[in-house]
Amino acid sequence: MYALQDLCSHAAVSLSEGEVADCQIECWLHGSRFDLRTGKPTNFPATEAVATFPVELRDGDVYVDVESTLNGVTPA
């Protein structure tokens, strides 16, 4: 499981509207892709990573720690 900031670092639009494939999410607006594990962009036009967050599964519920990031990127 992975959690990342729902905001493209290139165009400031929601990433949750994009397609997910091969452990990447694609921004629906300009096609930037981000690695779900690291938040790093894997193609242009984005050049900056998005924040990734710790995720934990407890008793069937998913918990995301939005107070800290795994990759050191400060959420916008």
Backbone as numpy.savetxt, mean C-alpha at the origin, in Angstrom:
# Nx Ny Nz CAx CAy CAz Cx Cy Cz
-0.87 -11.64 4.75 -1.71 -10.45 4.75 -0.83 -9.22 4.75
-1.31 -8.22 4.04 -0.58 -6.97 3.94 -1.54 -5.81 4.08
-1.04 -4.70 4.60 -1.84 -3.47 4.68 -0.95 -2.32 4.28
-1.47 -1.48 3.42 -0.72 -0.28 3.04 -1.64 0.91 2.95
-1.03 2.07 2.94 -1.76 3.33 2.88 -2.64 3.35 1.63
-3.87 3.78 1.79 -4.82 3.81 0.69 -4.74 5.14 -0.07
-3.52 5.51 -0.44 -3.32 6.77 -1.14 -2.09 6.67 -2.03
-2.29 6.76 -3.31 -1.18 6.69 -4.26 -0.21 7.85 -4.01
1.07 7.55 -3.97 2.08 8.60 -3.72 2.28 9.49 -4.94
1.78 9.11 -6.07 1.91 9.92 -7.28 0.75 10.90 -7.44
-0.48 10.40 -7.30 -1.63 11.24 -7.63 -2.61 11.46 -6.49
-2.30 10.93 -5.30 -3.15 11.11 -4.12 -4.58 10.65 -4.36
-4.74 9.49 -5.01 -6.06 8.88 -5.18 -6.07 7.53 -4.46
-7.25 7.01 -4.21 -7.40 5.77 -3.47 -6.84 4.56 -4.21
-5.93 3.85 -3.56 -5.38 2.63 -4.14 -6.36 1.46 -4.03
-7.29 1.52 -3.09 -8.22 0.41 -2.90 -9.15 0.21 -4.09
-9.18 1.16 -4.99 -9.99 1.04 -6.21 -9.24 0.27 -7.30
-7.96 -0.02 -7.07 -7.12 -0.66 -8.08 -7.17 -2.17 -8.07
-6.56 -2.75 -9.09 -6.47 -4.20 -9.24 -5.27 -4.74 -8.45
-5.42 -5.94 -7.88 -4.34 -6.60 -7.16 -3.96 -7.86 -7.93
-2.66 -8.01 -8.21 -2.14 -9.20 -8.87 -0.65 -9.31 -8.58
-0.15 -10.53 -8.45 1.28 -10.77 -8.25 1.87 -9.96 -7.11
1.14 -9.86 -5.99 1.58 -9.15 -4.79 1.81 -7.66 -5.04
1.06 -7.10 -5.99 1.13 -5.68 -6.29 -0.29 -5.13 -6.41
-0.43 -3.84 -6.10 -1.69 -3.15 -6.35 -1.43 -2.06 -7.38
-2.35 -1.93 -8.31 -2.20 -0.94 -9.38 -3.13 0.23 -9.12
-2.60 1.44 -9.20 -3.40 2.64 -9.08 -4.28 2.76 -10.33
-5.55 2.94 -10.12 -6.51 2.97 -11.23 -6.35 4.21 -12.11
-5.75 5.27 -11.59 -5.71 6.52 -12.34 -4.61 6.56 -13.40
-3.37 6.28 -13.00 -2.25 6.38 -13.94 -1.47 5.08 -14.10
-1.87 4.02 -13.41 -1.22 2.73 -13.60 0.01 2.46 -12.77
0.34 3.33 -11.83 1.47 3.03 -10.93 1.15 1.76 -10.18
2.18 0.97 -9.91 2.00 -0.26 -9.12 2.89 -0.18 -7.89
2.40 -0.81 -6.80 3.13 -0.82 -5.54 3.19 -2.24 -5.02
4.36 -2.64 -4.52 4.55 -3.95 -3.91 3.80 -3.96 -2.58
2.90 -4.90 -2.38 2.12 -4.97 -1.15 2.98 -5.25 0.07
4.13 -5.91 -0.12 4.99 -6.26 1.01 5.84 -5.09 1.49
6.26 -4.23 0.56 7.21 -3.17 0.91 6.66 -1.76 0.72
5.60 -1.61 -0.06 5.06 -0.30 -0.37 5.81 0.43 -1.47
6.90 -0.17 -1.96 7.71 0.49 -2.99 7.02 0.43 -4.34
7.17 1.52 -5.13 6.60 1.50 -6.47 7.38 0.53 -7.35
6.66 -0.17 -8.22 7.32 -1.12 -9.12 7.27 -0.65 -10.56
6.60 0.47 -10.82 6.65 1.10 -12.13 6.20 2.56 -12.03
6.48 3.30 -13.06 6.14 4.73 -13.12 4.65 4.90 -13.40
4.09 6.06 -13.10 4.78 7.30 -12.78 5.15 7.47 -11.31
4.70 6.62 -10.40 5.06 6.77 -8.99 6.55 6.50 -8.78
7.17 7.29 -7.92 8.58 7.10 -7.59 8.82 6.98 -6.09
7.78 7.25 -5.28 7.91 7.18 -3.83 7.01 6.08 -3.27
7.50 5.43 -2.22 6.75 4.34 -1.58 5.55 4.88 -0.81
4.61 3.99 -0.55 3.49 4.28 0.34 3.73 3.51 1.64
3.14 3.98 2.71 3.33 3.36 4.02 2.74 1.95 4.07
3.45 1.05 4.73 2.94 -0.30 5.00 2.79 -0.46 6.51
1.81 -1.24 6.92 1.48 -1.36 8.34 1.50 -2.81 8.81
1.84 -3.02 10.09 1.80 -4.37 10.65 0.37 -4.91 10.69
0.21 -6.18 10.37 -1.09 -6.84 10.35 -1.01 -8.09 11.21
-2.09 -8.33 11.95 -2.15 -9.51 12.81 -3.54 -10.13 12.71
-3.57 -11.45 12.65 -4.83 -12.18 12.65 -5.03 -12.76 14.04
-6.14 -12.36 14.71 -6.45 -12.83 16.06 -7.88 -13.35 16.11
-8.04 -14.62 16.38 -9.37 -15.22 16.50 -10.24 -14.93 15.29
-9.64 -14.96 14.11 -10.39 -14.74 12.88 -10.61 -13.29 12.51
-10.14 -12.37 13.32 -10.26 -10.94 13.03 -8.91 -10.39 12.59
-8.94 -9.44 11.67 -7.72 -8.82 11.17 -7.52 -7.49 11.88
-6.33 -7.31 12.44 -5.97 -6.07 13.12 -4.82 -5.40 12.38
-4.96 -4.11 12.11 -3.92 -3.34 11.44 -3.46 -2.25 12.40
-2.17 -2.20 12.65 -1.58 -1.18 13.53 -1.24 0.05 12.69
-2.15 1.01 12.66 -1.93 2.21 11.84 -1.09 3.27 12.56
-0.68 2.97 13.79 0.16 3.90 14.54 1.65 3.75 14.21
2.03 2.61 13.59 3.42 2.41 13.23 3.49 1.86 11.82
4.61 2.10 11.16 4.78 1.59 9.80 5.94 0.61 9.77
5.89 -0.30 8.81 6.95 -1.27 8.67 8.11 -0.75 7.83
7.83 0.17 6.94 8.86 0.62 6.01 9.36 2.04 6.28
8.92 2.65 7.37 9.43 3.97 7.75 8.82 5.13 6.99
7.88 4.87 6.09 7.22 5.94 5.34 6.13 6.53 6.21
6.10 7.84 6.33 5.06 8.52 7.10 3.81 8.65 6.26
2.67 8.15 6.76 1.43 8.25 5.99 1.06 9.71 5.73
0.53 9.95 4.56 0.11 11.32 4.21 -1.18 11.68 4.89
